[in-house]
């Protein structure tokens, strides 16, 4: 596996894990005095996770 692909997959998994931890521990985030709702973390958890899996599988398929 190429190093850049590995790093990308790991970073996407870390982003997904961060959002998942926010959902589990119900961490409130305020940006410029406005509270950020929890629902963006649901998409922020699912989308990077799916992208990481797709990147990982694509690289495995190209490099037997």
Biotite code that builds the C-alpha atoms (Angstrom):
import biotite.structure as struc

atoms = struc.array([
    struc.Atom([0.000, 0.000, 0.000], chain_id="A", res_id=1, res_name="UNK", atom_name="CA", element="C"),
    struc.Atom([1.310, 3.423, -0.880], chain_id="A", res_id=2, res_name="UNK", atom_name="CA", element="C"),
    struc.Atom([2.196, 5.633, 2.114], chain_id="A", res_id=3, res_name="UNK", atom_name="CA", element="C"),
    struc.Atom([-0.076, 8.506, 1.027], chain_id="A", res_id=4, res_name="UNK", atom_name="CA", element="C"),
    struc.Atom([-3.041, 6.164, 0.707], chain_id="A", res_id=5, res_name="UNK", atom_name="CA", element="C"),
    struc.Atom([-2.361, 4.643, 4.104], chain_id="A", res_id=6, res_name="UNK", atom_name="CA", element="C"),
    struc.Atom([-2.088, 8.067, 5.734], chain_id="A", res_id=7, res_name="UNK", atom_name="CA", element="C"),
    struc.Atom([-5.315, 9.207, 4.046], chain_id="A", res_id=8, res_name="UNK", atom_name="CA", element="C"),
    struc.Atom([-7.230, 6.148, 5.232], chain_id="A", res_id=9, res_name="UNK", atom_name="CA", element="C"),
    struc.Atom([-5.906, 6.567, 8.789], chain_id="A", res_id=10, res_name="UNK", atom_name="CA", element="C"),
    struc.Atom([-6.766, 10.284, 8.898], chain_id="A", res_id=11, res_name="UNK", atom_name="CA", element="C"),
    struc.Atom([-10.287, 9.599, 7.649], chain_id="A", res_id=12, res_name="UNK", atom_name="CA", element="C"),
    struc.Atom([-10.715, 6.937, 10.345], chain_id="A", res_id=13, res_name="UNK", atom_name="CA", element="C"),
    struc.Atom([-9.475, 9.371, 13.013], chain_id="A", res_id=14, res_name="UNK", atom_name="CA", element="C"),
    struc.Atom([-11.941, 12.022, 11.852], chain_id="A", res_id=15, res_name="UNK", atom_name="CA", element="C"),
    struc.Atom([-14.729, 9.472, 11.982], chain_id="A", res_id=16, res_name="UNK", atom_name="CA", element="C"),
    struc.Atom([-13.656, 8.337, 15.464], chain_id="A", res_id=17, res_name="UNK", atom_name="CA", element="C"),
    struc.Atom([-13.584, 11.938, 16.707], chain_id="A", res_id=18, res_name="UNK", atom_name="CA", element="C"),
    struc.Atom([-17.151, 12.518, 15.599], chain_id="A", res_id=19, res_name="UNK", atom_name="CA", element="C"),
    struc.Atom([-18.231, 9.190, 17.078], chain_id="A", res_id=20, res_name="UNK", atom_name="CA", element="C"),
    struc.Atom([-16.666, 10.130, 20.432], chain_id="A", res_id=21, res_name="UNK", atom_name="CA", element="C"),
    struc.Atom([-18.489, 13.472, 20.343], chain_id="A", res_id=22, res_name="UNK", atom_name="CA", element="C"),
    struc.Atom([-21.760, 11.599, 19.858], chain_id="A", res_id=23, res_name="UNK", atom_name="CA", element="C"),
    struc.Atom([-21.033, 9.053, 22.595], chain_id="A", res_id=24, res_name="UNK", atom_name="CA", element="C"),
    struc.Atom([-19.936, 11.593, 25.208], chain_id="A", res_id=25, res_name="UNK", atom_name="CA", element="C"),
    struc.Atom([-22.424, 14.281, 24.103], chain_id="A", res_id=26, res_name="UNK", atom_name="CA", element="C"),
    struc.Atom([-19.756, 16.998, 23.890], chain_id="A", res_id=27, res_name="UNK", atom_name="CA", element="C"),
    struc.Atom([-21.283, 20.427, 23.288], chain_id="A", res_id=28, res_name="UNK", atom_name="CA", element="C"),
    struc.Atom([-19.450, 22.659, 20.821], chain_id="A", res_id=29, res_name="UNK", atom_name="CA", element="C"),
    struc.Atom([-20.010, 26.401, 20.481], chain_id="A", res_id=30, res_name="UNK", atom_name="CA", element="C"),
    struc.Atom([-18.767, 28.307, 17.446], chain_id="A", res_id=31, res_name="UNK", atom_name="CA", element="C"),
    struc.Atom([-18.857, 32.100, 17.722], chain_id="A", res_id=32, res_name="UNK", atom_name="CA", element="C"),
    struc.Atom([-21.454, 31.875, 20.477], chain_id="A", res_id=33, res_name="UNK", atom_name="CA", element="C"),
    struc.Atom([-23.746, 29.575, 18.488], chain_id="A", res_id=34, res_name="UNK", atom_name="CA", element="C"),
    struc.Atom([-24.154, 25.973, 19.693], chain_id="A", res_id=35, res_name="UNK", atom_name="CA", element="C"),
    struc.Atom([-23.390, 23.355, 17.028], chain_id="A", res_id=36, res_name="UNK", atom_name="CA", element="C"),
    struc.Atom([-26.054, 20.613, 16.915], chain_id="A", res_id=37, res_name="UNK", atom_name="CA", element="C"),
    struc.Atom([-25.184, 16.913, 17.170], chain_id="A", res_id=38, res_name="UNK", atom_name="CA", element="C"),
    struc.Atom([-26.540, 15.879, 13.767], chain_id="A", res_id=39, res_name="UNK", atom_name="CA", element="C"),
    struc.Atom([-23.516, 17.105, 11.759], chain_id="A", res_id=40, res_name="UNK", atom_name="CA", element="C"),
    struc.Atom([-21.415, 14.657, 13.755], chain_id="A", res_id=41, res_name="UNK", atom_name="CA", element="C"),
    struc.Atom([-23.578, 11.798, 12.493], chain_id="A", res_id=42, res_name="UNK", atom_name="CA", element="C"),
    struc.Atom([-22.685, 12.628, 8.901], chain_id="A", res_id=43, res_name="UNK", atom_name="CA", element="C"),
    struc.Atom([-19.150, 13.507, 10.035], chain_id="A", res_id=44, res_name="UNK", atom_name="CA", element="C"),
    struc.Atom([-18.845, 9.999, 11.408], chain_id="A", res_id=45, res_name="UNK", atom_name="CA", element="C"),
    struc.Atom([-20.397, 8.030, 8.549], chain_id="A", res_id=46, res_name="UNK", atom_name="CA", element="C"),
    struc.Atom([-18.980, 9.786, 5.473], chain_id="A", res_id=47, res_name="UNK", atom_name="CA", element="C"),
    struc.Atom([-15.269, 9.715, 6.453], chain_id="A", res_id=48, res_name="UNK", atom_name="CA", element="C"),
    struc.Atom([-15.630, 6.088, 7.583], chain_id="A", res_id=49, res_name="UNK", atom_name="CA", element="C"),
    struc.Atom([-17.118, 5.044, 4.236], chain_id="A", res_id=50, res_name="UNK", atom_name="CA", element="C"),
    struc.Atom([-14.461, 7.008, 2.338], chain_id="A", res_id=51, res_name="UNK", atom_name="CA", element="C"),
    struc.Atom([-11.683, 5.368, 4.367], chain_id="A", res_id=52, res_name="UNK", atom_name="CA", element="C"),
    struc.Atom([-13.050, 1.910, 3.576], chain_id="A", res_id=53, res_name="UNK", atom_name="CA", element="C"),
    struc.Atom([-13.377, 2.770, -0.122], chain_id="A", res_id=54, res_name="UNK", atom_name="CA", element="C"),
    struc.Atom([-9.815, 4.152, -0.297], chain_id="A", res_id=55, res_name="UNK", atom_name="CA", element="C"),
    struc.Atom([-8.471, 1.087, 1.509], chain_id="A", res_id=56, res_name="UNK", atom_name="CA", element="C"),
    struc.Atom([-10.347, -1.381, -0.742], chain_id="A", res_id=57, res_name="UNK", atom_name="CA", element="C"),
    struc.Atom([-9.452, 0.479, -3.937], chain_id="A", res_id=58, res_name="UNK", atom_name="CA", element="C"),
    struc.Atom([-5.777, 0.439, -3.064], chain_id="A", res_id=59, res_name="UNK", atom_name="CA", element="C"),
    struc.Atom([-5.876, -3.262, -2.159], chain_id="A", res_id=60, res_name="UNK", atom_name="CA", element="C"),
    struc.Atom([-7.581, -4.012, -5.496], chain_id="A", res_id=61, res_name="UNK", atom_name="CA", element="C"),
    struc.Atom([-4.985, -2.089, -7.498], chain_id="A", res_id=62, res_name="UNK", atom_name="CA", element="C"),
    struc.Atom([-2.005, -3.577, -5.660], chain_id="A", res_id=63, res_name="UNK", atom_name="CA", element="C"),
    struc.Atom([-2.451, -7.374, -5.400], chain_id="A", res_id=64, res_name="UNK", atom_name="CA", element="C"),
])
